[in-house]
């Protein structure tokens, strides 16, 4: 029987490869693993403890908050607010940054997170997830500020996600490959189940919300037609899969191969740059997919190179197999000159 490697052991073994490491980084990842166990426990019995359904409040993006959203958000914050390892946090659920309470010390890292991705799914017993990333402190004060979380994806020190589905999985990278762990509920431990993950080399799926097709630009329409091999019957089309939870859709693409897209548009004034947030969703997953041999783009270039200017900045997302994502860029470049000009202007305007 092969040895069981827990996430704590794996993180510590990776830390040993860096003799200069203080252990702080390791402890933050362990805190996130513990938060994941708590959220997974509540998600499993949500219907039994009246934690399903919506509340009367809205989050920073104007969306009605779900009860489990609030629980996950508070769990991650409380797990990290007192440790002295973080200087500041930012959550998709809050308009502004989350300072470390003044009675607690501050550390050298900043944490950003989407506490519950796909928060409408629990009501129908479907998969949900958490996305997070860490940055090194760049501000000069004793405590962190906005600049510590408004960093480009290239500056991410570690990123990960948790899928709460038939089993709970935590996937993370510190720049030394992507590693997946499955929660063994009988042991209460995350066990290494997917070491050194690489995106599957033979693409099988594409994921997108076809309900928004009327808002897509011409280039995106032609790209999806190409994925479906509409004009090339001799070529095998990709199968469509869409869960309505970015984490779950991304996880399938990573394991099975393919591409996920949530394009921007100019016809829907509510979502001119798409729906997804750069800091909390796109940049962390872009970091992970690059570590796994894939690529993430906003349709013009690498997501990791975009400098965020606001906490809730949205960008289009094409992520997965590198060849497929680059093909999306070619279709957009060839057909969407008006959209490109307008989108670039929007990106400049948020400065």
HUDA-V787022 format. One record per residue. N is the residue number from 1. SS is DSSP state (alpha for helix, beta for strand, coil for the rest). PSI is psi in radians with two decimals (* if undefined). Layout:
n: [N;N]
ss: [SS;SS]
psi: [PSI;PSI]
This chain:
n: [1;2;3;4;5;6;7;8;9;10;11;12;13;14;15;16;17;18;19;20;21;22;23;24;25;26;27;28;29;30;31;32;33;34;35;36;37;38;39;40;41;42;43;44;45;46;47;48;49;50;51;52;53;54;55;56;57;58;59;60;61;62;63;64;65;66;67;68;69;70;71;72;73;74;75;76;77;78;79;80;81;82;83;84;85;86;87;88;89;90;91;92;93;94;95;96;97;98;99;100;101;102;103;104;105;106;107;108;109;110;111;112;113;114;115;116;117;118;119;120;121;122;123;124;125;126;127;128;129;130;131;132;133;134;135;136;137;138;139;140;141;142;143;144;145;146;147;148;149;150;151;152;153;154;155;156;157;158;159;160;161;162;163;164;165;166;167;168;169;170;171;172;173;174;175;176;177;178;179;180;181;182;183;184;185;186;187;188;189;190;191;192;193;194;195;196;197;198;199;200;201;202;203;204;205;206;207;208;209;210;211;212;213;214;215;216;217;218;219;220;221;222;223;224;225;226;227;228;229;230;231;232;233;234;235;236;237;238;239;240;241;242;243;244;245;246;247;248;249;250;251;252;253;254;255;256;257;258;259;260;261;262;263;264;265;266;267;268;269;270;271;272;273;274;275;276;277;278;279;280;281;282;283;284;285;286;287;288;289;290;291;292;293;294;295;296;297;298;299;300;301;302;303;304;305;306;307;308;309;310;311;312;313;314;315;316;317;318;319;320;321;322;323;324;325;326;327;328;329;330;331;332;333;334;335;336;337;338;339;340;341;342;343;344;345;346;347;348;349;350;351]
ss: [coil;coil;coil;coil;coil;beta;alpha;alpha;alpha;alpha;alpha;alpha;alpha;alpha;alpha;coil;coil;coil;coil;coil;coil;coil;coil;alpha;alpha;alpha;alpha;alpha;alpha;alpha;alpha;alpha;alpha;alpha;alpha;alpha;alpha;alpha;alpha;alpha;alpha;alpha;alpha;alpha;coil;alpha;alpha;alpha;coil;coil;coil;coil;coil;beta;beta;beta;beta;beta;coil;coil;coil;coil;coil;beta;beta;beta;alpha;alpha;alpha;alpha;alpha;alpha;alpha;alpha;alpha;alpha;alpha;alpha;alpha;alpha;coil;coil;coil;coil;coil;beta;beta;beta;beta;beta;beta;coil;coil;coil;coil;coil;coil;beta;beta;coil;coil;coil;coil;coil;coil;coil;coil;coil;beta;beta;beta;beta;beta;beta;beta;beta;beta;coil;coil;coil;coil;alpha;alpha;alpha;coil;coil;coil;beta;beta;beta;beta;beta;beta;beta;beta;beta;coil;coil;coil;coil;coil;coil;coil;coil;coil;alpha;alpha;alpha;coil;coil;coil;coil;alpha;alpha;alpha;beta;beta;beta;beta;beta;beta;beta;beta;beta;coil;coil;coil;beta;beta;beta;beta;beta;beta;coil;coil;coil;coil;beta;beta;beta;beta;beta;beta;beta;coil;coil;coil;coil;beta;beta;beta;beta;beta;beta;beta;beta;beta;coil;coil;coil;coil;coil;coil;coil;beta;beta;beta;coil;coil;alpha;alpha;alpha;alpha;alpha;alpha;coil;coil;alpha;alpha;alpha;alpha;alpha;alpha;alpha;alpha;alpha;alpha;coil;coil;coil;coil;coil;coil;coil;coil;coil;coil;coil;beta;beta;coil;coil;coil;coil;coil;alpha;alpha;alpha;alpha;alpha;alpha;alpha;alpha;alpha;alpha;alpha;coil;beta;beta;beta;beta;beta;coil;coil;coil;coil;coil;coil;alpha;alpha;alpha;coil;coil;coil;coil;coil;beta;alpha;alpha;alpha;alpha;alpha;alpha;alpha;alpha;alpha;alpha;alpha;alpha;alpha;alpha;coil;coil;coil;beta;beta;beta;coil;coil;coil;coil;beta;alpha;alpha;alpha;coil;coil;coil;coil;coil;coil;coil;coil;beta;coil;coil;beta;beta;beta;beta;coil;alpha;alpha;alpha;alpha;alpha;alpha;alpha;alpha;alpha;alpha;alpha;alpha;alpha;alpha;coil;alpha;alpha;alpha;alpha;alpha;alpha;alpha;alpha;alpha;alpha;alpha;alpha;alpha;coil;coil]
psi: [2.22;2.67;2.52;2.12;1.98;2.85;-0.61;-0.79;-0.74;-0.77;-0.76;-0.70;-0.64;-0.66;-0.62;-0.34;-0.11;1.56;-0.42;-0.13;2.51;-0.27;-0.21;-0.80;-0.81;-0.75;-0.60;-0.78;-0.66;-0.64;-0.69;-0.63;-0.70;-0.73;-0.68;-0.70;-0.71;-0.79;-0.71;-0.72;-0.79;-0.64;-0.65;-0.58;0.42;-0.75;-0.32;-0.32;0.41;0.76;0.06;2.81;3.08;2.94;-3.02;0.06;2.85;2.71;-3.00;-0.34;0.12;0.24;2.50;2.22;2.41;2.70;-0.70;-0.51;-0.90;-0.73;-0.81;-0.74;-0.83;-0.62;-0.84;-0.72;-0.87;-0.48;-0.37;-0.10;-0.32;0.01;-0.32;0.19;-0.38;2.62;-0.38;2.76;2.84;2.36;2.54;-0.40;-0.10;2.47;-0.69;3.03;2.81;1.72;2.67;2.28;2.47;-0.39;-0.12;2.65;2.84;2.71;-2.71;0.13;2.68;2.49;2.27;2.54;2.59;1.81;-0.58;1.63;2.38;0.68;-0.20;-0.19;-0.56;-0.55;-0.35;0.33;0.73;2.91;2.58;-3.13;3.07;2.46;2.46;2.80;2.71;2.48;2.69;2.52;2.29;-0.24;2.85;-0.22;2.98;-0.54;2.76;2.88;-2.98;-0.60;-0.44;-0.43;-0.31;1.08;2.59;2.71;-0.45;-0.40;0.02;2.32;-0.52;2.65;2.78;3.09;2.79;2.33;2.15;1.72;-2.50;-0.61;2.83;2.20;2.45;2.23;2.31;2.85;2.48;0.40;0.13;0.86;2.98;2.29;2.39;2.48;2.39;2.35;2.07;1.82;-0.44;-0.49;-0.36;0.48;2.51;2.15;2.35;2.05;-0.37;1.35;2.55;1.00;2.37;2.50;2.40;2.32;-0.34;1.76;2.37;-0.53;2.69;2.58;2.26;2.81;1.70;-0.22;-0.33;0.19;-0.59;-0.31;-0.14;2.63;2.92;-0.74;-0.71;-0.71;-0.79;-0.61;-0.79;-0.64;-0.68;-0.72;-0.59;-0.04;0.70;-0.61;0.08;1.31;-0.32;-0.25;2.44;2.18;2.76;2.53;2.52;2.34;2.38;2.13;-0.34;0.23;2.02;-0.75;-0.84;-0.72;-0.73;-0.74;-0.73;-0.78;-0.71;-0.76;-0.63;-0.28;2.55;-2.63;2.50;2.43;2.38;1.53;2.82;3.05;2.88;-0.04;-0.34;1.77;-0.31;-0.43;1.12;-0.47;0.40;-2.97;-0.44;2.54;2.36;-0.87;-0.76;-0.41;-1.02;-0.84;-0.80;-0.75;-0.56;-0.70;-0.79;-0.76;-0.58;-0.69;-0.47;0.19;0.16;-2.75;2.55;2.37;2.71;0.18;-0.34;-0.57;-3.03;2.23;-0.64;-0.31;-0.05;2.18;1.99;2.60;-0.27;2.72;-0.56;0.53;2.36;2.59;2.68;2.76;2.22;2.06;2.43;-2.34;2.27;-0.76;-0.72;-0.70;-0.70;-0.56;-0.66;-0.76;-0.68;-0.74;-0.75;-0.74;-0.63;-0.48;-0.19;0.81;-0.72;-0.77;-0.74;-0.81;-0.76;-0.71;-0.74;-0.69;-0.70;-0.71;-0.62;-0.60;-0.51;-0.09;*]
